[in-house]
């Protein structure tokens, strides 16, 4: 099997809500494991997500978890999740759902390079880019 590169997002206690939101946006199968399943089920963080993985019908894999106990949660602007392709209907649908309740920094519209492109930060603070390939020359 070939190596795989997937985005892994960290959250401060709302990983379940965020990953369920991404499942609603992207579709697919979501598996969630809690800290309580693999540790002390009576611990305060027992219901937090230790590992979540979303496998979508389009072949995307998105992973995430709540920051482990004792580790600081330092959200940053050093990662953006990018969705791109040629299926304009599918990608516009993702855009509508991801940008709803979030902040749009670049509206999804035709750009100088010929593609439709937009950038937003979703309601969980995760930045996203959507690029719809323009017609081939």
C-alpha positions as CSV (number, residue, x, y, z in Angstrom):
1,X,0.0,0.0,0.0
2,X,1.2,3.5,-0.8
3,X,1.8,6.1,1.8
4,X,-1.0,8.5,2.5
5,X,-1.0,12.2,3.5
6,X,-4.1,13.4,5.3
7,X,-5.0,16.6,7.2
8,X,-5.3,16.1,11.0
9,X,-7.1,18.9,12.8
10,X,-6.9,19.6,16.6
11,X,-9.8,21.0,18.6
12,X,-10.3,22.3,22.1
13,X,-13.2,20.1,23.2
14,X,-15.5,20.4,20.1
15,X,-14.0,17.8,17.8
16,X,-17.2,15.7,17.8
17,X,-19.3,18.7,16.7
18,X,-16.7,19.8,14.1
19,X,-16.2,16.3,12.6
20,X,-20.0,15.7,12.5
21,X,-20.3,19.1,10.7
22,X,-17.7,18.0,8.1
23,X,-19.6,14.7,7.6
24,X,-22.7,16.8,6.9
25,X,-20.7,18.9,4.4
26,X,-18.7,16.1,2.7
27,X,-20.7,13.0,3.3
28,X,-19.2,9.6,4.1
29,X,-18.5,7.5,7.1
30,X,-17.3,9.0,10.4
31,X,-15.6,6.9,13.1
32,X,-15.0,8.5,16.5
33,X,-13.1,7.1,19.5
34,X,-13.1,8.8,22.9
35,X,-10.4,9.1,25.5
36,X,-12.7,7.1,27.8
37,X,-12.7,4.1,25.5
38,X,-8.9,3.8,25.9
39,X,-8.4,5.2,29.4
40,X,-10.3,6.2,32.5
41,X,-14.0,6.3,31.6
42,X,-14.6,8.5,34.6
43,X,-12.0,11.2,33.7
44,X,-13.3,14.7,32.9
45,X,-12.1,14.3,29.3
46,X,-13.5,10.8,28.8
47,X,-16.1,11.9,26.2
48,X,-13.7,14.0,24.2
49,X,-12.5,12.6,20.9
50,X,-9.1,10.9,21.0
51,X,-9.3,10.1,17.3
52,X,-11.9,10.8,14.6
53,X,-11.7,9.8,10.9
54,X,-14.0,10.8,8.1
55,X,-13.8,8.8,4.8
56,X,-15.8,10.5,2.1
57,X,-17.4,9.2,-1.1
58,X,-15.1,11.5,-3.1
59,X,-12.0,9.8,-1.6
60,X,-11.1,12.5,1.0
61,X,-9.9,11.4,4.4
62,X,-10.1,14.0,7.2
63,X,-8.9,13.3,10.7
64,X,-9.2,15.2,13.9
65,X,-9.2,15.0,17.7
66,X,-9.6,17.1,20.8
67,X,-6.2,18.2,22.2
68,X,-5.0,15.6,24.7
69,X,-5.2,16.4,28.4
70,X,-2.1,18.3,29.6
71,X,-1.2,19.6,26.1
72,X,-1.9,23.2,25.1
73,X,-4.3,23.9,22.2
74,X,-2.6,26.4,20.0
75,X,-4.8,27.1,17.0
76,X,-2.8,28.8,14.3
77,X,-2.9,30.0,10.7
78,X,-0.3,27.6,9.5
79,X,-2.6,25.1,7.8
80,X,-5.5,25.4,5.4
81,X,-7.6,22.5,4.0
82,X,-7.9,22.7,0.3
83,X,-10.7,21.2,-1.8
84,X,-10.2,21.4,-5.6
85,X,-11.5,19.7,-8.7
86,X,-13.7,20.1,-11.8
87,X,-17.1,19.2,-10.4
88,X,-18.5,22.7,-9.9
89,X,-21.8,21.6,-8.4
90,X,-20.1,19.4,-5.8
91,X,-17.5,22.0,-4.9
92,X,-20.0,24.9,-4.7
93,X,-22.1,22.8,-2.3
94,X,-19.1,22.2,-0.1
95,X,-18.3,26.0,-0.2
96,X,-21.9,26.9,0.8
97,X,-21.9,24.6,3.8
98,X,-18.3,25.4,4.9
99,X,-18.7,29.2,4.7
100,X,-22.1,29.3,6.4
101,X,-21.6,30.6,9.9
102,X,-17.9,31.3,9.2
103,X,-15.9,34.1,7.7
104,X,-15.3,34.5,4.0
105,X,-11.9,36.1,3.2
106,X,-12.1,35.6,-0.6
107,X,-15.5,35.1,-2.2
108,X,-15.9,32.1,-4.4
109,X,-15.7,33.7,-7.9
110,X,-13.7,33.6,-11.1
111,X,-10.0,34.5,-10.6
112,X,-7.3,35.9,-12.9
113,X,-6.0,32.4,-13.5
114,X,-9.3,31.2,-14.9
115,X,-10.6,29.1,-12.0
116,X,-13.2,29.8,-9.5
117,X,-11.6,30.2,-6.1
118,X,-12.7,31.1,-2.6
119,X,-11.2,31.1,0.9
120,X,-13.1,31.0,4.2
121,X,-12.7,30.1,7.8
122,X,-15.5,27.8,9.1
123,X,-17.4,28.2,12.3
124,X,-14.8,26.0,14.1
125,X,-11.9,28.3,13.1
126,X,-10.5,26.0,10.4
127,X,-9.4,27.7,7.2
128,X,-10.5,26.2,3.8
129,X,-9.8,27.0,0.2
130,X,-12.1,25.8,-2.7
131,X,-10.8,25.8,-6.2
132,X,-13.0,24.9,-9.2
133,X,-11.0,24.3,-12.3
134,X,-11.8,26.5,-15.3
135,X,-12.3,25.3,-18.8
136,X,-9.2,23.8,-20.4
137,X,-7.6,25.9,-23.1
